Amino acid sequence: RLHRTLPDYMIPAHFLFIPALPLTPNGKLDRNSLPPPQASYPRDDEPIAPRTAAEALVAAAFADVLNRRDIGVRDNFFELGGHSLMAARVMARLRATAHVDLPLRNLFERPTPESLAAAIDALTWTAGATAPQPGDGQREEIEL
């Protein structure tokens, strides 16, 4: 029902059902008495391991930022509990490890390691194709 009315990034990654909300003597919500969220979320299937170096880099960045170890290549960053501040951390890690400068919006458009790794591979390939070759920049003078 939430998927029909809210954007994906606003949908909670995890729901915890409790019989009643704990209240203070004043009748307000006692936040300190709420049970902590579970560290591991249930999965419907087994995660698919990274198949390429770029997928491994992205999955490692997701795992570090989300503090999880079971990241598959088709897992959605935002469905795993990520948010915009964590997204900025992921992109900073990728800039440092993969040496690519992707805009933050790429993570919102491509929220899985598989799709983000494809963007990294494309950017790396493009940069390699247009990289200066040895000898470029050296001019040889000739007489006409």
BELFENZI-V810939 format. One record per pair of residues at least 12 apart in sequence whose ideal C-beta (glycine too) atoms are under 10 Angstrom apart, sorted by the first residue. I is the first residue (numbers start at 1). J is the second residue. Records with the same first field share a line. If there is no record, write none. Layout:
BEGIN
I = J, J
END
This chain:
BEGIN
7 = 78, 108
8 = 76, 78, 79, 108, 111
9 = 77, 78, 79, 82, 83, 84, 87, 108, 111
10 = 78, 83
11 = 78, 79
12 = 79, 81
13 = 37, 41, 66, 76, 77, 78, 79, 80, 81, 82, 83
14 = 37, 38, 41, 42, 79, 80, 81
15 = 37
16 = 34, 35, 36, 37, 38
18 = 34, 35
21 = 33, 34
22 = 34, 35
37 = 81
39 = 67, 68
40 = 68, 69, 70
41 = 68, 70, 79, 80, 81
43 = 70, 72, 75
45 = 72, 74
46 = 70, 72
47 = 59, 68, 69, 70, 71, 72, 73, 74, 75, 113
48 = 71, 72, 73, 74, 75, 113, 114
49 = 71, 72, 73
50 = 71, 72, 73, 113, 114, 117
51 = 73, 113, 114, 117
52 = 73, 113, 114, 117, 118, 120, 121
53 = 98, 117, 120, 121, 124
54 = 94, 98, 100, 113, 114, 116, 117, 118, 119, 120, 121, 122, 123, 124
55 = 71, 72, 73, 112, 113, 114, 115, 116, 117, 118, 120, 121
56 = 73, 113, 117
57 = 93, 94, 97, 98, 100, 113, 116, 117, 120
58 = 71, 73, 77, 90, 93, 94, 97, 98, 107, 110, 112, 113, 114, 115, 116, 117, 118, 119, 120
59 = 71, 72, 73, 75, 112, 113, 114, 116, 117
60 = 93, 94, 97, 113
61 = 77, 89, 90, 91, 92, 93, 94, 95, 96, 97, 98, 107, 113, 116
62 = 75, 76, 77, 80, 82, 86, 90, 93, 94, 107, 111, 112, 113, 116
63 = 80, 113
64 = 89, 90, 93, 97
65 = 77, 80, 81, 82, 85, 86, 87, 88, 89, 90, 91, 92, 93
66 = 80, 81, 82, 86, 89, 90
67 = 81, 86
68 = 80, 81
71 = 112, 113
72 = 112, 113, 114
73 = 112, 113, 114, 115, 116, 117
74 = 112, 113, 114, 115
75 = 111, 112, 113, 114
76 = 111, 112, 113, 115
77 = 90, 107, 108, 110, 111, 112, 113, 116
78 = 107, 108, 111, 112
79 = 111, 112
80 = 111
82 = 107, 111
84 = 104, 107, 108
86 = 107
87 = 104, 105, 106, 107, 108, 111
88 = 104, 107
90 = 104, 107, 116
91 = 103, 104, 105, 106, 107, 116
92 = 104
94 = 106, 107, 116, 117, 120
98 = 116, 117, 120, 121, 123, 124
99 = 120, 124, 127
100 = 119, 120, 121, 122, 123, 124, 127
101 = 123, 127
102 = 116, 119, 120, 123
103 = 119
106 = 119, 120, 123
107 = 119
END
